[in-house]
Structures are given as structure tokens and as C-alpha cells.
Amino acid sequence: MSEIKTRGDMLDYITKCAKEYSVKCKESIIRNSHMNDLDESDFDIDQIYIDAILVDFVNYIGMQQCMDWGLYTRDLKKNEEITNESA
């Protein structure tokens, strides 16, 4: 992890984490089901909903920092890094 010096650096890092977590999210939710209110019938969640929630949360953090981050679900699929210079 590179050093976080600015709000943009923090959003870069959170975006990178969201991209990595997106593919592991469903399994993590199931593994940690003792920490949420879901039961087994709820575990059939589509990836599009997972990605939408992650993107909305990252953008929400950006707005709390007075930054229009503009992350889209399609950005979670991209291999290149999304940064505050390119967003």
C-alpha cells in the first residue's frame, strides 16, 4: 500500500480494496453470516447488487469528503487503477 497523504489517496485505496473485495464479497458474507441478519435463503444475491452497493458506498465516502468520486460498477471490472487524477 502506498502512503495515504490526501483524501484522494484514501479514495484511491478504498477503490482498490472495493475492486479486490467485489469478487470475494458473497463468500465473505456467507462466512460471516453470524455477523449479519441474513439467513441461508438470502445468500443467493446477484453480483450486480454487490457491485452496486460497493460503488454506492465508495461514492458516499467521497461525498463525505466533498469529492465527487464518480465510481461506476463497470470500474470494478477494470484492471487499471482508478485514481483521483483519472476520475
N, C-alpha and C positions, 0 to 999 in steps of 0.2 A: 504494500500500500504506500502510495506517495504521501508526502506531508500535506495535511489539510491546513491551508492558510486563510482561505476565504469561504464565503457562503457558496460560491460557485464550485470550489473544490469539494465541499461537502456534498453538494448535489451530484457532482460527477461520481463521487464514491458511492452514494446511495443508488444512483442509476446503475452503476456496475454491479452492485450487490443484487438489485432487483432483477437484472438480466440473468445472473447466475442462479438466483433463487427460483425464478419462474419455472424452470424445468424440474425443480425438486419440491415445489410447494405442496402439491397434492399429497405426496408421500409423507412430507413433514406434518401436514395437518392430521393425517391418519395416525402417524406415530405418536403425535402429541395430543391425541383426542381427549386425554384426561384433563387437558387444559382449556378445552372449548366446549361449547354446548351442542356439538353435532353428535348424531348417532350414526350407526353404520349405513342407514338408508340415505344419509346426506352426503356420503363420500363420493357419489357419482357426479362430481362437479366438472363441467367442461373447462378446458384450458382457457377459452376466451374470457370466461368470467374471472378466473385467477389473474390473467394478464390485465384485465380492465381494473380490477381492484388495486393491483400493484401500481399501475400507471397513475391512477387517481390519487393514491397515497403519496407517491413521489411528487406529483404536481402540487398536492396540498402542502407538503413540506416546503416546496419552492415558494408558494404563495405566502406562507407564514414568514418567509424570509424576504418578502417583497420582490420576488423574482418570478417572472412568467416563464417557467422552465420549458413548457411545451413538449413534454414527452408523450409519445404516441405508443400504442400497443405494438405497432409494427417495428418500433425502435428496439423492443426487447429481443427481436429476432435477428437484428443486425449484428454482424461480427465486429464491426468497427466501433470504437469507443465514442459515445456521445459526450461531448464536453460543453461547457458553457460558452466556449468560443464558437462552436459549430451549431449550437442550439438556437 
